[in-house]
Amino acid sequence: MLTLQITKDQVFTLIDQLSLNEQQEVLEYLVEKTREDLDDTPDDIVVEGIRQGLKEAMSGQTIPLSQMWEGIDVE
């Protein structure tokens, strides 16, 4: 499998350059890939979560990765 070294900012910049139709295709692809995880979460909730996350990321509503795991006990 080919691994690309690309930052989230680069991904969002590329997505921002796509037409709305192309953005929808990317979203549908991501939703389809999540189905492979055998998750019981209903599709409409998954789609809404992806849309919300993309919207937040595109508007700069992000937190540093170092803060994401604060307060989570991982052993």
PyMOL Python script that loads the backbone (N, CA, C, O; Angstrom):
from pymol import cmd

cmd.read_pdbstr("""\
ATOM      1  N   MET A   1       0.838  -1.183   0.000  1.00  0.00           N
ATOM      2  CA  MET A   1       0.000   0.000   0.000  1.00  0.00           C
ATOM      3  C   MET A   1       0.879   1.241   0.000  1.00  0.00           C
ATOM      4  O   MET A   1       1.856   1.307   0.746  1.00  0.00           O
ATOM      5  N   LEU A   2       0.548   2.211  -0.816  1.00  0.00           N
ATOM      6  CA  LEU A   2       1.275   3.465  -0.921  1.00  0.00           C
ATOM      7  C   LEU A   2       0.867   4.386   0.216  1.00  0.00           C
ATOM      8  O   LEU A   2      -0.324   4.576   0.464  1.00  0.00           O
ATOM      9  N   THR A   3       1.836   4.956   0.906  1.00  0.00           N
ATOM     10  CA  THR A   3       1.557   5.893   1.988  1.00  0.00           C
ATOM     11  C   THR A   3       2.034   7.272   1.576  1.00  0.00           C
ATOM     12  O   THR A   3       3.183   7.442   1.169  1.00  0.00           O
ATOM     13  N   LEU A   4       1.154   8.255   1.679  1.00  0.00           N
ATOM     14  CA  LEU A   4       1.494   9.628   1.329  1.00  0.00           C
ATOM     15  C   LEU A   4       1.775  10.425   2.584  1.00  0.00           C
ATOM     16  O   LEU A   4       1.104  10.248   3.601  1.00  0.00           O
ATOM     17  N   GLN A   5       2.756  11.297   2.520  1.00  0.00           N
ATOM     18  CA  GLN A   5       3.042  12.214   3.614  1.00  0.00           C
ATOM     19  C   GLN A   5       2.341  13.529   3.288  1.00  0.00           C
ATOM     20  O   GLN A   5       2.825  14.314   2.472  1.00  0.00           O
ATOM     21  N   ILE A   6       1.204  13.762   3.926  1.00  0.00           N
ATOM     22  CA  ILE A   6       0.419  14.959   3.644  1.00  0.00           C
ATOM     23  C   ILE A   6      -0.231  15.418   4.943  1.00  0.00           C
ATOM     24  O   ILE A   6      -0.695  14.600   5.737  1.00  0.00           O
ATOM     25  N   THR A   7      -0.261  16.715   5.151  1.00  0.00           N
ATOM     26  CA  THR A   7      -0.847  17.251   6.379  1.00  0.00           C
ATOM     27  C   THR A   7      -2.344  17.454   6.204  1.00  0.00           C
ATOM     28  O   THR A   7      -2.858  17.480   5.086  1.00  0.00           O
ATOM     29  N   LYS A   8      -3.036  17.597   7.333  1.00  0.00           N
ATOM     30  CA  LYS A   8      -4.472  17.869   7.269  1.00  0.00           C
ATOM     31  C   LYS A   8      -4.729  19.177   6.534  1.00  0.00           C
ATOM     32  O   LYS A   8      -5.676  19.276   5.754  1.00  0.00           O
ATOM     33  N   ASP A   9      -3.890  20.183   6.778  1.00  0.00           N
ATOM     34  CA  ASP A   9      -4.069  21.463   6.094  1.00  0.00           C
ATOM     35  C   ASP A   9      -3.977  21.295   4.584  1.00  0.00           C
ATOM     36  O   ASP A   9      -4.732  21.919   3.838  1.00  0.00           O
ATOM     37  N   GLN A  10      -3.053  20.453   4.135  1.00  0.00           N
ATOM     38  CA  GLN A  10      -2.926  20.207   2.700  1.00  0.00           C
ATOM     39  C   GLN A  10      -4.165  19.496   2.161  1.00  0.00           C
ATOM     40  O   GLN A  10      -4.635  19.801   1.065  1.00  0.00           O
ATOM     41  N   VAL A  11      -4.691  18.549   2.934  1.00  0.00           N
ATOM     42  CA  VAL A  11      -5.906  17.841   2.521  1.00  0.00           C
ATOM     43  C   VAL A  11      -7.060  18.823   2.395  1.00  0.00           C
ATOM     44  O   VAL A  11      -7.781  18.817   1.397  1.00  0.00           O
ATOM     45  N   PHE A  12      -7.236  19.671   3.413  1.00  0.00           N
ATOM     46  CA  PHE A  12      -8.344  20.624   3.390  1.00  0.00           C
ATOM     47  C   PHE A  12      -8.184  21.649   2.270  1.00  0.00           C
ATOM     48  O   PHE A  12      -9.175  22.087   1.685  1.00  0.00           O
ATOM     49  N   THR A  13      -6.950  22.033   1.971  1.00  0.00           N
ATOM     50  CA  THR A  13      -6.707  22.948   0.856  1.00  0.00           C
ATOM     51  C   THR A  13      -7.116  22.289  -0.457  1.00  0.00           C
ATOM     52  O   THR A  13      -7.742  22.919  -1.309  1.00  0.00           O
ATOM     53  N   LEU A  14      -6.758  21.019  -0.613  1.00  0.00           N
ATOM     54  CA  LEU A  14      -7.137  20.294  -1.827  1.00  0.00           C
ATOM     55  C   LEU A  14      -8.651  20.143  -1.933  1.00  0.00           C
ATOM     56  O   LEU A  14      -9.222  20.335  -3.007  1.00  0.00           O
ATOM     57  N   ILE A  15      -9.299  19.800  -0.827  1.00  0.00           N
ATOM     58  CA  ILE A  15     -10.756  19.642  -0.828  1.00  0.00           C
ATOM     59  C   ILE A  15     -11.431  20.960  -1.158  1.00  0.00           C
ATOM     60  O   ILE A  15     -12.418  20.995  -1.892  1.00  0.00           O
ATOM     61  N   ASP A  16     -10.894  22.048  -0.611  1.00  0.00           N
ATOM     62  CA  ASP A  16     -11.472  23.373  -0.843  1.00  0.00           C
ATOM     63  C   ASP A  16     -11.419  23.758  -2.320  1.00  0.00           C
ATOM     64  O   ASP A  16     -12.244  24.546  -2.782  1.00  0.00           O
ATOM     65  N   GLN A  17     -10.475  23.220  -3.052  1.00  0.00           N
ATOM     66  CA  GLN A  17     -10.327  23.533  -4.474  1.00  0.00           C
ATOM     67  C   GLN A  17     -11.288  22.733  -5.354  1.00  0.00           C
ATOM     68  O   GLN A  17     -11.431  23.018  -6.543  1.00  0.00           O
ATOM     69  N   LEU A  18     -11.940  21.742  -4.772  1.00  0.00           N
ATOM     70  CA  LEU A  18     -12.878  20.915  -5.531  1.00  0.00           C
ATOM     71  C   LEU A  18     -14.219  21.616  -5.681  1.00  0.00           C
ATOM     72  O   LEU A  18     -14.580  22.475  -4.877  1.00  0.00           O
ATOM     73  N   SER A  19     -14.942  21.243  -6.710  1.00  0.00           N
ATOM     74  CA  SER A  19     -16.308  21.736  -6.862  1.00  0.00           C
ATOM     75  C   SER A  19     -17.175  21.083  -5.791  1.00  0.00           C
ATOM     76  O   SER A  19     -16.774  20.090  -5.186  1.00  0.00           O
ATOM     77  N   LEU A  20     -18.358  21.637  -5.558  1.00  0.00           N
ATOM     78  CA  LEU A  20     -19.267  21.049  -4.571  1.00  0.00           C
ATOM     79  C   LEU A  20     -19.610  19.610  -4.940  1.00  0.00           C
ATOM     80  O   LEU A  20     -19.739  18.753  -4.067  1.00  0.00           O
ATOM     81  N   ASN A  21     -19.757  19.352  -6.228  1.00  0.00           N
ATOM     82  CA  ASN A  21     -20.049  18.002  -6.704  1.00  0.00           C
ATOM     83  C   ASN A  21     -18.908  17.046  -6.353  1.00  0.00           C
ATOM     84  O   ASN A  21     -19.143  15.931  -5.887  1.00  0.00           O
ATOM     85  N   GLU A  22     -17.680  17.490  -6.579  1.00  0.00           N
ATOM     86  CA  GLU A  22     -16.521  16.656  -6.262  1.00  0.00           C
ATOM     87  C   GLU A  22     -16.381  16.457  -4.753  1.00  0.00           C
ATOM     88  O   GLU A  22     -16.005  15.375  -4.303  1.00  0.00           O
ATOM     89  N   GLN A  23     -16.683  17.497  -3.972  1.00  0.00           N
ATOM     90  CA  GLN A  23     -16.643  17.373  -2.515  1.00  0.00           C
ATOM     91  C   GLN A  23     -17.654  16.332  -2.047  1.00  0.00           C
ATOM     92  O   GLN A  23     -17.373  15.555  -1.135  1.00  0.00           O
ATOM     93  N   GLN A  24     -18.831  16.318  -2.673  1.00  0.00           N
ATOM     94  CA  GLN A  24     -19.852  15.330  -2.330  1.00  0.00           C
ATOM     95  C   GLN A  24     -19.360  13.919  -2.649  1.00  0.00           C
ATOM     96  O   GLN A  24     -19.610  12.986  -1.885  1.00  0.00           O
ATOM     97  N   GLU A  25     -18.667  13.763  -3.769  1.00  0.00           N
ATOM     98  CA  GLU A  25     -18.118  12.454  -4.127  1.00  0.00           C
ATOM     99  C   GLU A  25     -17.088  11.992  -3.101  1.00  0.00           C
ATOM    100  O   GLU A  25     -17.064  10.819  -2.728  1.00  0.00           O
ATOM    101  N   VAL A  26     -16.242  12.907  -2.645  1.00  0.00           N
ATOM    102  CA  VAL A  26     -15.259  12.570  -1.613  1.00  0.00           C
ATOM    103  C   VAL A  26     -15.975  12.142  -0.343  1.00  0.00           C
ATOM    104  O   VAL A  26     -15.599  11.150   0.282  1.00  0.00           O
ATOM    105  N   LEU A  27     -16.999  12.881   0.037  1.00  0.00           N
ATOM    106  CA  LEU A  27     -17.769  12.559   1.234  1.00  0.00           C
ATOM    107  C   LEU A  27     -18.416  11.182   1.108  1.00  0.00           C
ATOM    108  O   LEU A  27     -18.374  10.388   2.048  1.00  0.00           O
ATOM    109  N   GLU A  28     -19.010  10.897  -0.040  1.00  0.00           N
ATOM    110  CA  GLU A  28     -19.639   9.595  -0.256  1.00  0.00           C
ATOM    111  C   GLU A  28     -18.605   8.468  -0.190  1.00  0.00           C
ATOM    112  O   GLU A  28     -18.885   7.395   0.345  1.00  0.00           O
ATOM    113  N   TYR A  29     -17.420   8.711  -0.730  1.00  0.00           N
ATOM    114  CA  TYR A  29     -16.353   7.715  -0.661  1.00  0.00           C
ATOM    115  C   TYR A  29     -15.978   7.438   0.792  1.00  0.00           C
ATOM    116  O   TYR A  29     -15.838   6.284   1.195  1.00  0.00           O
ATOM    117  N   LEU A  30     -15.816   8.504   1.575  1.00  0.00           N
ATOM    118  CA  LEU A  30     -15.454   8.332   2.983  1.00  0.00           C
ATOM    119  C   LEU A  30     -16.537   7.587   3.748  1.00  0.00           C
ATOM    120  O   LEU A  30     -16.239   6.748   4.597  1.00  0.00           O
ATOM    121  N   VAL A  31     -17.784   7.893   3.447  1.00  0.00           N
ATOM    122  CA  VAL A  31     -18.887   7.192   4.104  1.00  0.00           C
ATOM    123  C   VAL A  31     -18.851   5.716   3.739  1.00  0.00           C
ATOM    124  O   VAL A  31     -19.035   4.861   4.605  1.00  0.00           O
ATOM    125  N   GLU A  32     -18.619   5.408   2.482  1.00  0.00           N
ATOM    126  CA  GLU A  32     -18.550   4.011   2.045  1.00  0.00           C
ATOM    127  C   GLU A  32     -17.407   3.281   2.745  1.00  0.00           C
ATOM    128  O   GLU A  32     -17.565   2.127   3.142  1.00  0.00           O
ATOM    129  N   LYS A  33     -16.266   3.937   2.898  1.00  0.00           N
ATOM    130  CA  LYS A  33     -15.132   3.317   3.582  1.00  0.00           C
ATOM    131  C   LYS A  33     -15.462   3.041   5.043  1.00  0.00           C
ATOM    132  O   LYS A  33     -14.987   2.052   5.601  1.00  0.00           O
ATOM    133  N   THR A  34     -16.262   3.890   5.673  1.00  0.00           N
ATOM    134  CA  THR A  34     -16.607   3.663   7.082  1.00  0.00           C
ATOM    135  C   THR A  34     -17.505   2.444   7.223  1.00  0.00           C
ATOM    136  O   THR A  34     -17.514   1.808   8.277  1.00  0.00           O
ATOM    137  N   ARG A  35     -18.247   2.112   6.200  1.00  0.00           N
ATOM    138  CA  ARG A  35     -19.119   0.931   6.253  1.00  0.00           C
ATOM    139  C   ARG A  35     -18.303  -0.352   6.382  1.00  0.00           C
ATOM    140  O   ARG A  35     -18.792  -1.350   6.912  1.00  0.00           O
ATOM    141  N   GLU A  36     -17.091  -0.328   5.909  1.00  0.00           N
ATOM    142  CA  GLU A  36     -16.227  -1.499   5.978  1.00  0.00           C
ATOM    143  C   GLU A  36     -15.797  -1.803   7.409  1.00  0.00           C
ATOM    144  O   GLU A  36     -15.291  -2.892   7.682  1.00  0.00           O
ATOM    145  N   ASP A  37     -15.991  -0.860   8.323  1.00  0.00           N
ATOM    146  CA  ASP A  37     -15.578  -1.033   9.716  1.00  0.00           C
ATOM    147  C   ASP A  37     -16.578  -1.852  10.525  1.00  0.00           C
ATOM    148  O   ASP A  37     -16.352  -2.096  11.710  1.00  0.00           O
ATOM    149  N   LEU A  38     -17.668  -2.275   9.916  1.00  0.00           N
ATOM    150  CA  LEU A  38     -18.706  -3.041  10.597  1.00  0.00           C
ATOM    151  C   LEU A  38     -19.219  -2.319  11.839  1.00  0.00           C
ATOM    152  O   LEU A  38     -19.452  -2.929  12.882  1.00  0.00           O
ATOM    153  N   ASP A  39     -19.387  -1.027  11.705  1.00  0.00           N
ATOM    154  CA  ASP A  39     -19.867  -0.193  12.795  1.00  0.00           C
ATOM    155  C   ASP A  39     -21.393  -0.204  12.784  1.00  0.00           C
ATOM    156  O   ASP A  39     -22.010  -0.186  11.719  1.00  0.00           O
ATOM    157  N   ASP A  40     -21.993  -0.234  13.960  1.00  0.00           N
ATOM    158  CA  ASP A  40     -23.449  -0.237  14.053  1.00  0.00           C
ATOM    159  C   ASP A  40     -24.051   1.161  13.992  1.00  0.00           C
ATOM    160  O   ASP A  40     -25.274   1.301  14.031  1.00  0.00           O
ATOM    161  N   THR A  41     -23.230   2.189  13.897  1.00  0.00           N
ATOM    162  CA  THR A  41     -23.735   3.554  13.840  1.00  0.00           C
ATOM    163  C   THR A  41     -24.517   3.748  12.544  1.00  0.00           C
ATOM    164  O   THR A  41     -24.016   3.427  11.466  1.00  0.00           O
ATOM    165  N   PRO A  42     -25.746   4.272  12.640  1.00  0.00           N
ATOM    166  CA  PRO A  42     -26.545   4.503  11.426  1.00  0.00           C
ATOM    167  C   PRO A  42     -25.835   5.448  10.451  1.00  0.00           C
ATOM    168  O   PRO A  42     -25.139   6.377  10.860  1.00  0.00           O
ATOM    169  N   ASP A  43     -26.027   5.192   9.165  1.00  0.00           N
ATOM    170  CA  ASP A  43     -25.357   5.968   8.127  1.00  0.00           C
ATOM    171  C   ASP A  43     -25.613   7.461   8.246  1.00  0.00           C
ATOM    172  O   ASP A  43     -24.697   8.263   8.063  1.00  0.00           O
ATOM    173  N   ASP A  44     -26.860   7.847   8.552  1.00  0.00           N
ATOM    174  CA  ASP A  44     -27.163   9.282   8.598  1.00  0.00           C
ATOM    175  C   ASP A  44     -26.380   9.976   9.713  1.00  0.00           C
ATOM    176  O   ASP A  44     -26.024  11.146   9.573  1.00  0.00           O
ATOM    177  N   ILE A  45     -26.110   9.286  10.803  1.00  0.00           N
ATOM    178  CA  ILE A  45     -25.321   9.866  11.886  1.00  0.00           C
ATOM    179  C   ILE A  45     -23.855   9.976  11.462  1.00  0.00           C
ATOM    180  O   ILE A  45     -23.190  10.968  11.761  1.00  0.00           O
ATOM    181  N   VAL A  46     -23.364   8.963  10.773  1.00  0.00           N
ATOM    182  CA  VAL A  46     -21.987   8.988  10.276  1.00  0.00           C
ATOM    183  C   VAL A  46     -21.811  10.130   9.287  1.00  0.00           C
ATOM    184  O   VAL A  46     -20.852  10.896   9.385  1.00  0.00           O
ATOM    185  N   VAL A  47     -22.726  10.249   8.341  1.00  0.00           N
ATOM    186  CA  VAL A  47     -22.641  11.301   7.326  1.00  0.00           C
ATOM    187  C   VAL A  47     -22.678  12.672   7.987  1.00  0.00           C
ATOM    188  O   VAL A  47     -21.887  13.548   7.637  1.00  0.00           O
ATOM    189  N   GLU A  48     -23.578  12.866   8.930  1.00  0.00           N
ATOM    190  CA  GLU A  48     -23.673  14.161   9.604  1.00  0.00           C
ATOM    191  C   GLU A  48     -22.397  14.462  10.382  1.00  0.00           C
ATOM    192  O   GLU A  48     -21.935  15.603  10.397  1.00  0.00           O
ATOM    193  N   GLY A  49     -21.828  13.454  11.024  1.00  0.00           N
ATOM    194  CA  GLY A  49     -20.580  13.654  11.757  1.00  0.00           C
ATOM    195  C   GLY A  49     -19.433  14.048  10.843  1.00  0.00           C
ATOM    196  O   GLY A  49     -18.630  14.915  11.187  1.00  0.00           O
ATOM    197  N   ILE A  50     -19.354  13.420   9.690  1.00  0.00           N
ATOM    198  CA  ILE A  50     -18.313  13.758   8.718  1.00  0.00           C
ATOM    199  C   ILE A  50     -18.527  15.169   8.192  1.00  0.00           C
ATOM    200  O   ILE A  50     -17.581  15.949   8.088  1.00  0.00           O
ATOM    201  N   ARG A  51     -19.758  15.491   7.863  1.00  0.00           N
ATOM    202  CA  ARG A  51     -20.053  16.854   7.382  1.00  0.00           C
ATOM    203  C   ARG A  51     -19.681  17.893   8.429  1.00  0.00           C
ATOM    204  O   ARG A  51     -19.053  18.903   8.112  1.00  0.00           O
ATOM    205  N   GLN A  52     -20.068  17.645   9.679  1.00  0.00           N
ATOM    206  CA  GLN A  52     -19.773  18.587  10.752  1.00  0.00           C
ATOM    207  C   GLN A  52     -18.264  18.717  10.951  1.00  0.00           C
ATOM    208  O   GLN A  52     -17.749  19.824  11.106  1.00  0.00           O
ATOM    209  N   GLY A  53     -17.562  17.597  10.948  1.00  0.00           N
ATOM    210  CA  GLY A  53     -16.113  17.631  11.105  1.00  0.00           C
ATOM    211  C   GLY A  53     -15.424  18.372   9.973  1.00  0.00           C
ATOM    212  O   GLY A  53     -14.493  19.143  10.210  1.00  0.00           O
ATOM    213  N   LEU A  54     -15.869  18.147   8.756  1.00  0.00           N
ATOM    214  CA  LEU A  54     -15.303  18.839   7.601  1.00  0.00           C
ATOM    215  C   LEU A  54     -15.578  20.330   7.690  1.00  0.00           C
ATOM    216  O   LEU A  54     -14.702  21.148   7.410  1.00  0.00           O
ATOM    217  N   LYS A  55     -16.803  20.683   8.082  1.00  0.00           N
ATOM    218  CA  LYS A  55     -17.176  22.096   8.230  1.00  0.00           C
ATOM    219  C   LYS A  55     -16.298  22.773   9.283  1.00  0.00           C
ATOM    220  O   LYS A  55     -15.798  23.876   9.063  1.00  0.00           O
ATOM    221  N   GLU A  56     -16.114  22.114  10.422  1.00  0.00           N
ATOM    222  CA  GLU A  56     -15.288  22.681  11.485  1.00  0.00           C
ATOM    223  C   GLU A  56     -13.835  22.822  11.036  1.00  0.00           C
ATOM    224  O   GLU A  56     -13.195  23.841  11.297  1.00  0.00           O
ATOM    225  N   ALA A  57     -13.325  21.808  10.367  1.00  0.00           N
ATOM    226  CA  ALA A  57     -11.940  21.854   9.906  1.00  0.00           C
ATOM    227  C   ALA A  57     -11.741  22.956   8.878  1.00  0.00           C
ATOM    228  O   ALA A  57     -10.740  23.672   8.915  1.00  0.00           O
ATOM    229  N   MET A  58     -12.684  23.092   7.969  1.00  0.00           N
ATOM    230  CA  MET A  58     -12.576  24.106   6.918  1.00  0.00           C
ATOM    231  C   MET A  58     -12.663  25.519   7.491  1.00  0.00           C
ATOM    232  O   MET A  58     -12.109  26.452   6.908  1.00  0.00           O
ATOM    233  N   SER A  59     -13.348  25.692   8.621  1.00  0.00           N
ATOM    234  CA  SER A  59     -13.486  27.021   9.226  1.00  0.00           C
ATOM    235  C   SER A  59     -12.427  27.265  10.297  1.00  0.00           C
ATOM    236  O   SER A  59     -12.454  28.292  10.976  1.00  0.00           O
ATOM    237  N   GLY A  60     -11.495  26.323  10.451  1.00  0.00           N
ATOM    238  CA  GLY A  60     -10.403  26.515  11.393  1.00  0.00           C
ATOM    239  C   GLY A  60     -10.731  26.158  12.829  1.00  0.00           C
ATOM    240  O   GLY A  60      -9.954  26.469  13.732  1.00  0.00           O
ATOM    241  N   GLN A  61     -11.860  25.517  13.058  1.00  0.00           N
ATOM    242  CA  GLN A  61     -12.256  25.128  14.412  1.00  0.00           C
ATOM    243  C   GLN A  61     -11.593  23.803  14.768  1.00  0.00           C
ATOM    244  O   GLN A  61     -12.241  22.756  14.796  1.00  0.00           O
ATOM    245  N   THR A  62     -10.303  23.864  15.035  1.00  0.00           N
ATOM    246  CA  THR A  62      -9.543  22.661  15.345  1.00  0.00           C
ATOM    247  C   THR A  62      -8.804  22.845  16.663  1.00  0.00           C
ATOM    248  O   THR A  62      -8.669  23.964  17.159  1.00  0.00           O
ATOM    249  N   ILE A  63      -8.330  21.744  17.224  1.00  0.00           N
ATOM    250  CA  ILE A  63      -7.497  21.798  18.418  1.00  0.00           C
ATOM    251  C   ILE A  63      -6.199  21.069  18.112  1.00  0.00           C
ATOM    252  O   ILE A  63      -6.171  20.176  17.265  1.00  0.00           O
ATOM    253  N   PRO A  64      -5.121  21.446  18.795  1.00  0.00           N
ATOM    254  CA  PRO A  64      -3.853  20.755  18.560  1.00  0.00           C
ATOM    255  C   PRO A  64      -3.967  19.274  18.900  1.00  0.00           C
ATOM    256  O   PRO A  64      -4.670  18.894  19.837  1.00  0.00           O
ATOM    257  N   LEU A  65      -3.283  18.457  18.145  1.00  0.00           N
ATOM    258  CA  LEU A  65      -3.302  17.015  18.364  1.00  0.00           C
ATOM    259  C   LEU A  65      -2.876  16.668  19.784  1.00  0.00           C
ATOM    260  O   LEU A  65      -3.392  15.724  20.381  1.00  0.00           O
ATOM    261  N   SER A  66      -1.932  17.434  20.321  1.00  0.00           N
ATOM    262  CA  SER A  66      -1.441  17.158  21.675  1.00  0.00           C
ATOM    263  C   SER A  66      -2.534  17.295  22.727  1.00  0.00           C
ATOM    264  O   SER A  66      -2.435  16.696  23.798  1.00  0.00           O
ATOM    265  N   GLN A  67      -3.579  18.075  22.438  1.00  0.00           N
ATOM    266  CA  GLN A  67      -4.675  18.269  23.390  1.00  0.00           C
ATOM    267  C   GLN A  67      -5.790  17.240  23.220  1.00  0.00           C
ATOM    268  O   GLN A  67      -6.630  17.089  24.107  1.00  0.00           O
ATOM    269  N   MET A  68      -5.807  16.544  22.114  1.00  0.00           N
ATOM    270  CA  MET A  68      -6.913  15.629  21.836  1.00  0.00           C
ATOM    271  C   MET A  68      -7.016  14.502  22.852  1.00  0.00           C
ATOM    272  O   MET A  68      -8.117  14.028  23.130  1.00  0.00           O
ATOM    273  N   TRP A  69      -5.888  14.062  23.414  1.00  0.00           N
ATOM    274  CA  TRP A  69      -5.882  12.908  24.301  1.00  0.00           C
ATOM    275  C   TRP A  69      -5.863  13.298  25.774  1.00  0.00           C
ATOM    276  O   TRP A  69      -5.810  12.425  26.639  1.00  0.00           O
ATOM    277  N   GLU A  70      -5.905  14.590  26.073  1.00  0.00           N
ATOM    278  CA  GLU A  70      -5.908  15.014  27.471  1.00  0.00           C
ATOM    279  C   GLU A  70      -7.147  14.476  28.179  1.00  0.00           C
ATOM    280  O   GLU A  70      -8.265  14.588  27.676  1.00  0.00           O
ATOM    281  N   GLY A  71      -6.929  13.895  29.343  1.00  0.00           N
ATOM    282  CA  GLY A  71      -8.037  13.378  30.130  1.00  0.00           C
ATOM    283  C   GLY A  71      -8.485  11.979  29.756  1.00  0.00           C
ATOM    284  O   GLY A  71      -9.406  11.442  30.371  1.00  0.00           O
ATOM    285  N   ILE A  72      -7.851  11.380  28.758  1.00  0.00           N
ATOM    286  CA  ILE A  72      -8.208  10.023  28.345  1.00  0.00           C
ATOM    287  C   ILE A  72      -7.164   9.072  28.906  1.00  0.00           C
ATOM    288  O   ILE A  72      -5.969   9.229  28.654  1.00  0.00           O
ATOM    289  N   ASP A  73      -7.618   8.087  29.667  1.00  0.00           N
ATOM    290  CA  ASP A  73      -6.707   7.101  30.251  1.00  0.00           C
ATOM    291  C   ASP A  73      -6.441   5.994  29.245  1.00  0.00           C
ATOM    292  O   ASP A  73      -7.343   5.234  28.893  1.00  0.00           O
ATOM    293  N   VAL A  74      -5.212   5.906  28.789  1.00  0.00           N
ATOM    294  CA  VAL A  74      -4.817   4.860  27.851  1.00  0.00           C
ATOM    295  C   VAL A  74      -3.721   4.037  28.507  1.00  0.00           C
ATOM    296  O   VAL A  74      -2.690   4.568  28.922  1.00  0.00           O
ATOM    297  N   GLU A  75      -3.957   2.735  28.595  1.00  0.00           N
ATOM    298  CA  GLU A  75      -2.966   1.869  29.233  1.00  0.00           C
ATOM    299  C   GLU A  75      -2.361   0.916  28.236  1.00  0.00           C
ATOM    300  O   GLU A  75      -1.504   0.108  28.595  1.00  0.00           O
TER     301      GLU A  75
END
""", "prot")
cmd.dss("prot")
cmd.show_as("cartoon", "prot")
cmd.util.cbc("prot")
cmd.orient("prot")
